[in-house]
């Protein structure tokens, strides 16, 4: 009897149906290719029949997909984003349930994405209106207006990177090309990138004066063809900024092509996209894909050793690890986020399956927040979502800004992680109990969409569950009291 895939992924049927439609096939046509009846395929597409491994192999051949990509769910982030949107107060009277949202995302992901676009436009209009009001009310409100208008572009670029799995083969190829050209240039300075900019683009790199009062890290003057670098920038950041400028000058047409293909419109969004793609190029130039992947595997993803090997920062190494998604040479599927001390997420990307909130902060139980309590120390955490999905995450704080006495610096926390099944590949899992789910941390995504009522750090009630506050009883939070019905208690992780 053929081995069957467990029905732990209810999205598989919807994915098969969507792939069939995207390829213009009828149920009868696909069923014939699979060697099953159309009625049986119909049951599979509606998750009423399990899928055998043989069928998965045939489906992967028909749709030219890797078996892992077909079998794994890919809507976890989309589901979290839609749940967060529909969890806002304006939708409270609709009494939407988790099942309602899951059915929308599974059956029509494009409609779910359209909902997100509408919500983003709504949020942007609110922010712009508030900013305009501030501008009219105050004598100098220009900065406030610009800030309000810059939120939506960042979200669009984040979605663009997520849609491409944070991997751009064209930029990897450009970085390889430039690296070969740098090898040909006769190096006269201590930095081959400096010589390359002069030889290939007639651009001179200069350090700004300590007393100039400039607050930039990098500033390119196209008229004098001079790249100014702040002397207060540390060496790793200085090299990265030079590599960034190399990307803009050497790979500019490729960057524009990628953004145009990604339907990134002109204006602030396009400019922000160029910055993001030039950063990707810089990382690919300084950390060659094959070499970096081989080293990462050899040191078991020890970020500090990668820093030492490539002369880069902790954040640069962590971000590069999330780009190792070449189809025939993949690293661990990871998630990455950067948060400030107020809990705001300024960078987010997820291939691990961990849903990262689209707006605002995440669950306060994530170790990316507790890392602020032990600055500079890597913290490891095994954690489970309410649905039983397990993750292995590391987090560490970093300081960003100039060097020197009195220079203002900012503190961020960097979070990096993977599905718990990949944890043994990382050195940080040594000595960590990966098997005992009972001792693992219990996390959510965001309070408004989390099922865990018995949480002492709950800030808001869940929008998809009924609750009542007992004025005579105080539980772990105002929304969970001692007499809470058993069916609403935290069930803990399932295996």
C-alpha positions in Angstrom: 0.0 0.0 0.0 1.4 3.4 -0.9 2.7 5.5 1.9 0.4 8.5 2.7 1.3 12.0 3.8 -0.3 12.8 7.1 -3.0 15.4 6.9 -1.1 17.9 9.2 -1.1 20.4 6.4 -4.7 21.3 5.5 -3.4 23.8 2.9 -2.1 21.1 0.5 -5.4 20.5 -1.2 -5.9 24.3 -1.8 -2.4 24.5 -3.1 -2.9 21.7 -5.6 -6.2 23.3 -6.8 -4.5 26.7 -7.2 -1.5 25.2 -9.1 -3.9 23.3 -11.4 -5.8 26.5 -12.2 -2.7 28.6 -12.7 -1.5 26.0 -15.3 -4.8 26.1 -17.1 -5.7 22.4 -16.4 -9.1 20.9 -15.7 -9.6 18.4 -13.0 -10.0 15.7 -15.6 -6.7 16.6 -17.3 -4.7 16.6 -14.2 -6.4 13.5 -12.9 -5.4 11.7 -16.1 -1.8 12.8 -15.7 -1.8 11.5 -12.1 -3.5 8.3 -13.0 -6.5 8.9 -10.7 -10.2 9.6 -11.3 -11.4 13.2 -11.4 -13.7 12.6 -8.5 -10.7 11.4 -6.4 -8.7 14.5 -7.3 -11.7 16.6 -6.3 -11.6 15.0 -2.9 -7.9 15.7 -2.6 -8.3 19.3 -3.5 -10.9 19.7 -0.8 -8.7 17.9 1.8 -11.0 14.9 2.1 -8.4 12.5 1.0 -4.7 12.1 2.0 -2.0 12.4 -0.6 0.3 9.5 -1.2 4.0 10.1 -1.8 3.7 8.7 -5.3 1.1 11.4 -6.1 3.3 14.1 -4.6 6.2 13.0 -6.8 4.0 13.1 -9.9 2.7 16.6 -8.9 6.2 17.9 -8.3 7.1 16.7 -11.9 4.0 18.1 -13.5 4.3 21.6 -11.9 8.1 21.6 -11.9 8.4 22.1 -8.1 10.6 20.6 -5.5 8.8 18.0 -3.3 9.6 20.0 -0.2 8.1 23.2 -1.7 5.0 21.4 -2.7 4.4 19.5 0.6 5.1 22.4 2.9 2.5 25.1 3.6 3.4 28.6 2.3 0.6 30.7 3.6 1.6 30.9 7.3 2.9 34.5 7.0 -0.1 35.5 4.9 -2.5 34.0 7.4 -0.9 35.8 10.3 -1.0 39.1 8.3 -4.7 38.7 7.5 -5.5 37.6 11.1 -3.7 40.7 12.4 -5.7 43.0 10.1 -9.1 41.4 10.8 -8.2 41.4 14.5 -8.4 45.2 14.7 -11.2 46.9 16.5 -13.1 48.0 13.4 -13.9 44.3 12.6 -15.0 43.4 16.1 -18.7 43.2 15.4 -18.3 40.7 12.5 -17.5 37.9 15.0 -14.9 36.4 12.6 -13.4 33.1 13.6 -10.0 31.6 12.9 -11.7 29.2 10.5 -13.2 32.0 8.5 -9.8 33.6 8.0 -8.1 30.3 7.3 -10.7 29.4 4.6 -10.2 32.8 3.0 -6.4 32.4 2.9 -6.4 28.8 1.8 -9.0 29.0 -0.9 -8.2 32.5 -2.3 -4.8 33.8 -1.3 -4.9 36.5 -4.0 -8.1 37.8 -2.4 -6.4 37.8 1.0 -3.4 39.7 -0.5 -5.9 42.2 -2.0 -7.3 42.7 1.5 -3.8 43.5 2.8 -3.3 46.0 0.0 -6.5 47.8 0.9 -5.6 47.8 4.6 -2.1 49.2 3.8 -3.7 51.9 1.8 -6.1 52.7 4.6 -3.3 52.9 7.2 -1.2 55.1 4.9 -4.1 57.5 4.4 -4.7 57.7 8.1 -1.0 58.3 8.7 -0.8 60.9 6.0 -3.9 62.7 7.3 -2.5 62.8 10.8 0.8 64.1 9.5 -0.9 66.7 7.4 -2.9 67.9 10.4 0.3 68.2 12.4 1.9 70.1 9.5 -0.9 72.6 9.4 -1.0 73.0 13.2 2.7 73.5 13.7 5.0 76.0 12.1 7.5 73.3 11.1 5.7 70.0 10.4 7.7 68.9 7.3 9.6 66.1 9.0 6.4 64.7 10.5 4.7 64.6 7.1 7.7 62.9 5.5 7.8 60.3 8.3 4.1 59.5 8.0 4.5 59.0 4.2 7.5 56.7 4.5 5.7 53.8 6.3 3.9 52.2 3.3 7.0 52.0 1.0 9.0 50.0 3.6 6.1 47.5 3.9 5.9 47.2 0.1 9.6 46.4 -0.2 9.4 43.9 2.7 6.6 42.1 0.8 8.7 42.2 -2.4 11.7 40.6 -0.7 9.4 38.0 1.0 7.7 37.2 -2.4 11.2 36.4 -3.8 12.3 34.3 -0.8 15.0 36.9 -0.2 17.0 35.4 -3.1 17.9 37.2 -6.3 20.0 35.2 -8.7 20.6 38.2 -11.0 22.3 40.1 -8.1 24.3 37.0 -7.1 25.6 36.8 -10.8 26.4 40.6 -10.8 28.3 40.2 -7.5 30.3 37.3 -9.0 31.1 39.4 -12.1 32.3 42.4 -10.1 34.3 40.2 -7.9 36.1 38.8 -10.9 36.7 42.3 -12.2 38.1 43.4 -8.8 40.6 40.5 -9.0 41.9 42.0 -12.3 42.3 45.5 -10.9 45.8 46.2 -9.6 45.4 47.1 -5.9 47.3 50.1 -4.8 45.4 51.0 -1.6 44.5 48.9 1.4 41.0 48.4 0.0 40.4 46.7 -3.3 36.9 48.1 -3.5 38.4 51.6 -3.4 40.6 50.9 -6.3 37.8 49.2 -8.2 35.5 52.3 -7.8 38.3 54.5 -9.2 39.2 52.2 -12.1 35.7 51.1 -13.2 33.7 54.3 -12.4 36.2 57.1 -11.8 34.9 57.5 -8.3 37.2 58.6 -5.5 36.6 57.5 -1.9 37.3 60.1 0.7 36.9 60.1 4.5 35.1 63.1 5.8 36.7 65.4 8.3 36.1 64.6 12.0 35.2 68.2 12.6 32.8 68.6 9.6 29.7 68.0 11.7 28.3 65.7 9.0 25.9 63.1 10.3 25.9 60.8 7.2 27.5 57.4 7.0 27.9 57.5 3.2 27.3 60.3 0.8 27.9 60.1 -3.0 28.5 63.4 -4.9 27.7 62.5 -8.6 29.1 65.9 -9.8 32.6 65.5 -8.3 32.3 61.7 -8.5 33.4 61.5 -4.8 32.1 59.0 -2.3 32.4 60.4 1.2 32.5 58.1 4.2 32.1 59.2 7.8 35.3 58.6 9.8 33.1 57.6 12.7 31.8 54.5 10.9 33.4 51.2 12.1 35.4 49.2 9.5 32.8 46.5 8.8 30.2 49.2 8.1 32.6 51.3 6.1 33.4 48.4 3.7 29.7 47.5 3.4 28.9 51.1 2.5 31.5 51.2 -0.2 30.2 47.8 -1.5 26.7 49.3 -1.5 27.8 52.2 -3.7 29.5 49.7 -6.0 26.2 47.9 -6.3 24.4 51.1 -7.3 26.9 52.0 -10.0 27.8 48.5 -11.3 24.5 46.7 -10.9 22.1 49.6 -11.2 20.4 48.4 -14.4 19.9 44.9 -13.0 18.4 46.4 -9.8 16.0 48.6 -11.8 15.0 45.6 -13.9 14.2 43.5 -10.7 12.2 46.3 -9.2 10.3 46.9 -12.5 9.5 43.2 -12.7 8.3 43.3 -9.1 6.0 46.1 -10.0 7.7 48.5 -7.6 6.4 51.9 -8.7 8.5 55.0 -9.1 9.0 57.4 -6.3 9.8 56.7 -2.6 9.1 53.0 -3.0 11.5 52.6 -5.9 14.2 54.5 -4.1 13.8 52.4 -1.0 13.8 49.3 -3.2 17.2 50.4 -4.8 18.6 50.8 -1.3 17.4 47.3 -0.3 18.7 45.7 -3.5 22.1 47.5 -3.3 22.4 46.1 0.3 21.7 42.6 -1.1 24.4 43.1 -3.7 26.9 44.4 -1.1 26.3 41.3 1.0 26.6 39.0 -2.0 29.9 40.8 -3.0 31.5 40.6 0.5 30.1 37.1 1.3 30.2 35.0 -1.9 27.3 32.5 -1.9 29.0 29.2 -2.3 31.9 30.1 0.0 29.6 31.5 2.7 27.2 28.6 2.6 30.1 26.1 2.9 31.6 28.0 5.8 28.3 28.4 7.5 27.7 24.6 7.4 31.3 24.0 8.5 31.0 26.2 11.6 27.3 25.1 12.1 26.0 28.6 11.6 28.1 30.2 14.3 27.6 33.8 13.5 30.6 35.1 15.4 32.9 32.8 13.5 31.3 34.0 10.3 32.0 37.6 11.4 35.6 36.8 12.0 36.0 35.0 8.7 34.5 37.7 6.5 35.1 40.8 8.5 31.4 41.7 8.8 29.0 42.6 11.5 26.6 40.3 13.4 23.6 41.8 11.7 25.2 41.5 8.2 26.1 37.8 8.8 22.6 37.0 10.2 20.9 38.7 7.2 23.1 36.9 4.7 22.1 33.5 6.2 18.5 34.3 5.3 19.4 34.7 1.6 20.9 31.2 1.2 17.9 30.0 -0.9 19.4 28.9 -4.2 17.2 26.1 -5.5 20.1 23.6 -5.8 22.1 24.8 -2.8 20.0 25.9 0.1 20.9 26.7 3.6 18.5 26.4 6.6 15.1 28.1 5.9 15.3 30.9 8.4 13.4 33.9 9.7 14.9 37.2 10.6 13.7 40.3 12.4 15.2 43.4 13.9 13.4 45.2 16.7 14.1 48.4 18.7 13.8 48.7 22.4 10.2 49.9 22.1 9.3 46.7 20.3 8.9 48.1 16.8 9.9 45.7 14.0 12.0 47.5 11.5 13.1 44.4 9.4 11.2 41.2 8.9 11.5 38.1 6.7 10.4 34.5 7.3 11.1 31.2 5.5 10.9 29.2 8.7 7.2 29.3 8.9 7.1 31.7 11.9 4.5 34.4 11.2 5.9 37.8 11.9 3.3 40.6 12.5 3.0 43.0 9.6 2.4 46.0 11.8 3.6 46.9 15.3 5.3 44.5 17.6 5.1 40.7 18.1 4.5 38.4 21.1 6.5 39.7 24.1 7.5 36.1 24.9 9.8 36.0 21.8 13.5 36.0 22.9 14.2 38.8 20.5 12.7 41.1 23.2 14.2 39.4 26.3 17.6 39.8 24.6 17.6 43.4 25.8 18.0 42.2 29.3 21.4 40.6 28.5 23.0 42.9 26.0 25.6 41.4 23.6 24.8 37.8 24.7 23.3 35.2 22.3 20.2 33.7 23.7 18.7 30.5 22.4 15.0 29.5 22.8 12.8 26.6 21.8 9.3 27.7 21.5 5.9 26.6 20.3 2.9 28.4 18.8 -0.6 27.5 19.9 -1.0 25.2 16.9 2.0 23.1 18.1 4.5 24.4 15.5 7.9 24.5 17.0 10.8 26.9 16.4 14.4 27.3 17.5 15.4 30.9 17.8 18.5 32.9 18.7 18.6 36.6 19.6 21.3 39.1 20.4 21.4 42.9 20.8 23.6 45.0 18.5 24.6 48.6 18.6 24.4 50.8 15.5 25.8 54.2 15.0 29.2 55.9 14.9 32.3 55.2 17.0 33.9 57.7 19.4 33.1 59.3 22.7 29.7 61.1 22.8 28.5 59.7 19.5 24.8 58.7 19.7 24.2 55.0 19.2 21.0 53.0 18.9 20.4 49.5 20.3 18.5 46.9 18.4 17.8 43.2 18.9 18.4 40.7 16.1 16.3 37.6 16.0 17.2 34.6 13.8 15.6 31.2 13.8 14.3 28.1 12.1 11.9 25.2 12.4 12.9 23.1 15.4 13.6 20.2 13.1 16.6 22.1 11.7 17.9 23.2 15.2 20.6 20.4 15.4 22.4 22.0 12.4 23.1 25.1 14.5 25.8 25.2 17.1 23.5 27.2 19.4 21.4 24.1 20.0 24.2 22.2 21.7 23.0 21.5 25.3 19.5 22.6 24.5 16.6 20.1 25.1 15.0 20.0 21.7 12.8 17.0 22.4 10.9 17.9 25.6 8.1 20.1 24.4 6.8 20.5 27.9 9.9 22.5 28.9 9.8 24.7 25.8 8.6 28.3 25.7 5.0 29.0 24.8 4.7 31.9 22.4 2.1 33.5 20.2 2.2 35.8 17.2 0.3 38.8 18.6 -2.1 39.1 21.5 -5.1 39.9 19.4 -4.8 36.7 17.4 -3.3 34.4 20.1 -5.4 31.6 21.7 -3.4 31.4 24.9 -5.6 33.0 27.6 -3.5 32.0 30.6 -0.6 34.3 29.7 0.7 36.8 32.3 2.0 39.0 29.5 -1.3 39.3 27.6 -1.9 43.0 26.7 -5.1 42.6 24.7 -8.0 40.1 24.6 -8.1 37.8 21.5 -10.6 39.1 19.0 -11.7 35.7 17.9 -12.8 34.4 21.3 -15.5 35.4 23.7 -14.3 36.5 27.0 -15.6 38.2 30.1 -13.9 40.1 32.9 -14.7 39.0 36.5 -14.3 42.0 38.7 -14.0 39.7 41.8 -11.3 37.4 40.4 -7.9 38.3 39.0 -6.1 35.7 36.8 -2.8 35.9 35.1 -4.2 38.8 33.1 -7.4 40.8 33.2 -8.7 38.6 30.4 -8.0 35.2 32.1 -9.4 34.6 35.6 -9.2 31.6 37.8 -12.6 30.3 36.8 -11.9 30.4 33.1 -13.7 27.5 31.2 -11.4 24.6 30.7 -11.8 24.7 26.9 -10.1 28.1 26.8 -7.1 27.2 28.8 -3.7 27.0 27.1 -3.5 23.5 25.7 0.3 23.7 25.3 2.3 22.5 22.3 1.2 19.4 20.5 3.6 16.9 18.9 
